[in-house]
Amino acid sequence: MRKPQIDYAAVFRALPGMVALLTPDLVYADANDDFLRLAGRTREQLLGRYIFDVFPENPDEPAAAGMRETRESMLRVVDTGDRDTMALLRYDIEDPQRPGHWQEHYWSPVNAPVLGPGGQVALIVHRVEEVTELIHARGGANGDSRARVLEAELYARARELQEVNERLRQAHAHEREVALALQAAMLPAPGPTGPHEAAVRYQPAIGALNVCGDWYDLVELPGDNLAVAVGDVVGHGLTAAGVMGQLRSALSAACRVADGPALALEALGLYARFVDGAEATTVVTTFVDWDSHTITYSCAGHLPPALVHPDGTITFLDRATDPPLDARPEHLPRPQARTPFTEGATLVLYTDGLIERRDEDIDTGLARLADSLTRHRKSAPETLADALLADLLPPTGTTDDTALIVLRL
């Protein structure tokens, strides 16, 4: 059966209800027929013009001051890439045939993003439902009935709720900035790796507070050897950043004195029992011995490191996996395993934000990682780290943060 040819421009024009498209600069790009009819404007009066040049505020009616709320809602959509539903608002429209004469209107707006190929907001879908007649009908002919009073009270509470929501958004944005600054201050630059190259990356989640629980570390060991670790604290924001800092510092100290990564994780697990918010943290630690060309590793509930051999084959280090920190009541020894490596191989440690997707099996993400590593294996660590982020993270970002270490052996 042949698929029907759909004229989406015709569909847009015929959509029931008022719908307009605006650029990220809030300039009209298009409007459907209902929008033009109910707003009392022609297409030529809208297209290519700034929204508030076409629809300025009523200067004589403070209750109709909806321009700021509308502008901030649209700019939030551009900034976050998320849909924004506004509270009921009054926004009067000037009669185009009688300048200076305003018509009272009540609207229920929703603004939604249309993403471009690069994941950025290319257009804003501005859908508004006019409820003016409903508001007037509930108020009765004289406008002084109890229903009219209740409607006015509901409208006032809706505006207050929108103000509360805006303050909450600002508070969340501030906490996110503080948490990211704290995260950046606690995550180290690549440590001493001798003649070997290392690259580190931290990619925060987009448009969410689900950040600052991931960490990475490179610790110099006796004999010019190196401990490399990544971890992931359950939680987000300032709390997760604080817990992350405590666990990273504790593991760094443990790696310097423990006889192997398993004992280092055992010490970290005992410490985690006394840190609120540390339960269920996942972490993997690897000890790299340059003299023997071996990697000794131990994993506490974390995704396996990837060892990229010079011939392009990938080995996932998954033979020493144990539950996350503080996940069982009794203390038991943690396992560790050892694997050889060839000079020129690459060791990659990462957190789940790099590969996990809610609608996919974890093996799909691991396969995607292996494919990217094989294709870019000859790249220097800095270039390889950027390639992995470009290949594996969605253009619009993820809901989880990502930590990554690439070490050339």
C-alpha positions in Angstrom: 0.0 0.0 0.0 1.5 3.3 -1.1 2.0 5.8 1.7 -0.1 9.0 1.4 1.8 12.2 0.4 1.2 14.6 3.3 1.4 18.3 2.8 2.5 19.3 6.3 2.2 23.1 5.5 -1.4 22.5 4.7 -1.8 20.4 7.9 -0.3 23.2 10.0 -2.6 25.9 8.5 -5.7 23.7 9.2 -4.8 22.8 12.8 -7.6 23.6 15.1 -6.7 26.1 17.7 -4.2 28.9 17.7 -0.6 27.8 16.8 2.3 30.0 15.7 6.0 29.3 15.0 8.7 31.7 16.3 12.4 31.8 15.9 14.7 31.7 19.0 14.8 35.5 18.6 11.0 35.6 19.1 10.2 36.6 15.5 7.2 35.1 13.8 8.0 32.5 11.2 4.5 31.2 10.6 1.0 31.1 12.0 -2.0 28.9 11.3 -5.4 30.1 10.1 -7.0 30.0 13.6 -4.2 32.1 15.0 -4.6 34.8 12.4 -8.4 34.8 12.7 -8.6 34.9 16.5 -5.7 37.4 16.9 -7.2 39.7 14.2 -4.0 39.9 12.2 -3.0 39.0 8.6 -0.1 36.8 7.8 1.8 39.8 6.4 1.3 41.7 9.7 3.0 38.8 11.6 5.7 37.1 9.6 9.2 38.4 10.1 8.2 40.7 13.0 9.1 40.5 16.7 6.2 39.2 18.7 5.9 42.1 21.1 6.0 44.6 18.3 2.9 42.9 16.9 1.3 42.5 20.3 2.5 45.1 22.7 1.1 45.3 26.3 -1.9 47.4 27.2 -0.3 50.4 28.9 -3.5 51.3 30.7 -4.3 48.0 32.3 -1.7 46.6 34.8 -3.7 43.4 35.1 -3.0 42.7 31.4 0.8 42.8 31.8 1.6 39.3 30.4 4.5 40.3 28.2 7.3 39.5 30.7 5.9 36.1 31.5 5.4 35.2 27.9 9.0 36.3 26.9 10.6 34.5 29.9 8.6 31.3 29.0 9.8 31.4 25.4 13.4 32.1 26.4 13.3 29.2 28.9 12.3 26.9 26.0 15.3 28.2 23.9 17.7 27.8 26.9 16.6 24.4 28.2 15.0 22.7 25.1 12.1 21.8 27.3 8.3 22.5 26.9 7.0 25.3 29.1 3.3 25.5 30.2 2.3 28.9 31.4 -0.4 29.9 33.9 -3.6 31.5 32.7 -2.9 35.1 31.9 -4.6 38.3 30.7 -3.1 39.8 27.6 -5.1 42.5 25.9 -4.9 43.0 22.1 -5.0 46.4 20.4 -7.6 46.8 17.7 -5.6 47.2 14.5 -8.4 49.4 13.0 -8.5 51.7 16.1 -5.1 52.4 17.6 -5.2 53.0 21.3 -8.3 50.8 21.7 -7.7 47.6 23.5 -9.8 44.4 23.7 -9.7 42.3 26.9 -8.4 38.8 26.3 -7.5 35.8 28.5 -5.1 33.1 27.2 -3.8 29.7 28.2 -0.4 29.4 26.5 2.1 26.5 26.0 5.5 26.9 24.4 7.4 23.9 23.0 10.8 23.5 21.2 11.5 22.2 17.7 15.1 21.0 17.6 17.4 21.4 14.7 19.9 18.8 13.4 22.5 19.8 15.9 20.2 19.5 18.9 19.7 23.3 19.3 16.2 24.9 19.4 15.4 26.0 15.9 11.8 27.0 16.4 9.3 27.6 19.2 5.8 26.3 18.8 3.5 28.8 20.5 0.1 27.3 21.1 -2.5 29.4 22.9 -6.1 28.7 23.8 -8.3 31.7 24.2 -10.6 31.5 27.2 -12.0 35.0 27.2 -15.6 34.1 26.5 -15.4 31.4 29.2 -14.1 33.9 31.7 -16.8 36.4 30.9 -19.5 33.8 30.9 -18.6 32.6 34.3 -18.8 36.2 35.6 -22.3 36.8 34.4 -23.7 39.8 32.5 -22.9 42.3 35.2 -19.5 41.0 35.9 -20.1 41.2 39.7 -21.3 37.7 40.6 -19.6 35.4 43.0 -18.4 33.3 40.1 -16.6 36.3 38.7 -15.0 36.9 42.1 -13.9 33.3 42.3 -12.5 33.4 38.8 -10.5 36.5 39.6 -9.2 34.8 42.7 -8.2 31.7 40.7 -6.5 33.9 38.1 -4.5 35.7 40.8 -3.5 32.3 42.4 -2.4 31.0 39.0 -0.2 34.1 38.5 1.3 33.6 41.9 2.0 30.0 41.2 3.8 31.0 38.0 5.9 33.4 40.0 6.7 30.7 42.5 7.7 28.3 39.7 10.0 31.0 38.2 11.7 31.5 41.6 12.1 27.7 41.9 13.7 27.6 38.4 16.1 30.3 39.4 17.0 28.6 42.7 17.6 25.3 40.9 19.7 27.0 38.3 21.8 28.6 41.0 22.3 25.3 42.9 23.3 23.7 39.6 26.0 26.4 39.0 27.3 26.1 42.6 27.4 22.3 42.4 29.3 22.4 39.0 31.8 24.9 40.4 32.3 22.6 43.5 32.7 19.6 41.2 35.3 21.4 39.0 37.3 22.4 42.1 37.4 18.8 43.4 38.2 16.9 40.2 41.9 16.9 39.5 43.8 17.5 36.3 45.5 14.4 34.9 48.1 13.2 37.3 51.6 12.1 36.6 51.7 9.4 33.9 55.3 9.4 32.9 55.8 9.3 29.2 52.2 8.2 28.7 49.3 10.4 27.6 46.0 10.8 29.5 42.8 12.7 28.8 40.0 13.4 31.2 36.5 14.7 30.6 33.5 15.6 32.8 30.2 16.3 30.9 27.3 17.5 33.1 23.7 16.6 32.4 21.7 19.1 30.4 18.8 21.0 31.8 18.7 19.1 35.1 20.1 18.9 38.6 21.2 15.3 38.0 24.9 16.4 38.0 28.0 16.2 40.2 27.9 12.6 41.4 30.5 11.3 38.9 34.2 11.5 39.5 37.6 10.4 38.0 41.0 10.2 39.5 44.6 9.4 38.6 46.9 8.6 41.5 50.7 8.1 41.3 51.9 4.8 42.9 55.3 3.6 44.0 57.5 2.6 41.1 56.1 5.1 38.7 53.0 3.1 38.4 49.5 4.6 38.3 46.0 4.0 39.8 43.1 5.1 37.6 39.5 5.2 38.9 36.0 6.5 38.1 33.0 6.5 40.3 29.3 7.5 40.4 27.4 8.6 43.5 23.6 8.1 43.5 22.0 11.5 43.8 22.5 15.0 42.4 23.4 18.6 43.1 25.4 19.9 46.0 24.7 16.8 48.1 26.1 14.4 45.5 29.1 16.7 44.9 29.9 16.7 48.6 29.7 12.9 48.8 31.7 12.6 45.6 34.5 14.7 47.1 34.7 12.6 50.3 34.8 9.3 48.4 37.3 10.4 45.8 39.7 11.7 48.4 39.3 8.5 50.5 39.9 6.2 47.5 42.9 8.3 46.5 44.5 7.8 49.9 43.6 4.1 50.0 45.2 3.5 46.6 48.5 4.9 47.8 48.7 2.4 50.8 46.7 -0.6 49.8 48.2 -3.7 48.2 46.0 -3.8 45.2 42.7 -2.3 44.0 40.5 -4.8 45.8 41.9 -3.8 49.2 41.5 -0.1 48.2 37.9 -0.7 47.5 37.4 -2.6 50.7 38.7 0.3 52.7 36.5 2.7 50.7 33.5 0.5 51.4 34.1 0.6 55.1 34.5 4.3 55.0 31.3 4.8 52.9 29.2 3.2 55.7 29.8 6.4 57.7 29.1 8.9 54.9 25.4 9.8 54.4 24.5 9.5 50.7 27.4 7.1 49.8 25.3 4.0 49.7 25.0 2.3 46.3 27.9 4.3 44.9 29.6 2.4 42.1 33.3 2.6 41.4 36.1 0.8 39.5 39.8 1.0 40.2 42.7 -0.1 38.1 46.4 -0.4 39.0 48.6 0.0 35.9 52.1 -1.6 36.2 54.3 -0.4 33.4 57.2 -2.8 34.2 55.1 -6.0 34.0 52.7 -4.6 31.4 49.7 -5.6 33.5 46.5 -4.0 34.7 45.0 -5.2 38.0 41.5 -4.1 38.6 38.5 -4.4 40.9 34.9 -3.2 40.3 32.2 -2.3 42.8 29.0 -2.4 40.8 30.4 -0.2 38.0 30.6 -0.7 34.2 33.7 -2.5 33.1 36.7 -0.5 31.8 37.6 -1.1 28.1 41.1 -2.1 27.0 41.7 -1.2 23.4 44.5 -3.4 21.9 46.6 -2.0 19.1 45.0 -4.3 16.6 41.6 -2.8 17.3 40.1 -5.6 19.4 38.4 -4.6 22.7 38.5 -6.4 26.0 36.1 -5.3 28.7 37.6 -5.9 32.2 34.7 -7.7 33.8 36.2 -10.6 35.7 36.3 -8.9 39.1 32.8 -7.4 39.6 31.1 -7.0 43.0 28.1 -5.1 44.4 28.2 -1.3 44.9 29.5 0.3 48.1 27.5 -0.4 51.2 25.1 -2.7 49.3 25.3 -5.6 51.7 25.3 -5.7 55.5 28.3 -7.8 56.0 31.9 -7.0 55.1 33.4 -9.5 52.5 36.6 -9.4 50.6 36.3 -7.9 47.1 37.6 -9.7 44.0 40.4 -8.5 41.7 41.7 -9.7 38.4 44.8 -9.0 36.3 45.2 -8.7 32.5 48.3 -8.0 30.3 48.5 -5.2 27.9 50.7 -4.4 24.9 52.5 -1.1 24.6 50.4 1.3 22.6 47.1 -0.1 24.0 44.5 2.3 25.4 42.6 2.0 28.7 39.2 3.7 28.9 37.2 4.2 32.1 33.8 5.9 32.1 30.5 6.3 33.9 27.1 5.2 32.8 26.1 8.5 31.3 28.3 7.8 28.4 26.5 4.6 27.2 23.3 3.9 29.1 19.9 4.9 27.6 16.6 4.2 29.2 15.2 2.5 26.1 18.2 0.3 25.4 19.8 -2.8 26.8 23.2 -2.2 28.4 24.9 -4.5 25.8 23.7 -2.1 23.1 25.6 0.8 24.7 28.7 -1.3 25.3 28.7 -2.4 21.6 28.3 1.3 20.6 31.3 2.1 22.8 33.4 -0.7 21.3 32.6 0.4 17.8 33.6 4.0 18.5 36.8 2.9 20.2 37.8 0.6 17.3 37.3 3.4 14.7 39.2 6.0 16.7 41.8 3.8 18.4 44.8 5.4 16.6 43.8 8.9 17.8 45.7 10.6 20.6 43.9 10.5 24.0 42.6 14.0 23.8 41.2 13.5 20.3 39.8 10.1 21.3 38.0 11.5 24.3 36.3 14.2 22.2 35.4 11.6 19.6 33.8 9.3 22.2 31.6 12.1 23.6 30.6 13.2 20.1 29.8 9.6 19.0 28.0 8.4 22.2 26.2 11.4 23.7 23.0 12.5 22.1 23.2 16.0 20.5 20.6 17.2 23.0 22.6 15.9 26.0 21.7 13.3 28.6 19.9 13.2 31.9 23.0 11.9 33.6 26.5 13.3 33.9 29.5 11.6 32.4 33.1 11.1 33.6 35.7 9.7 31.2 39.4 8.8 31.4 41.4 7.8 28.3 45.0 6.5 29.1 47.5 5.5 26.4 49.6 2.6 27.8 
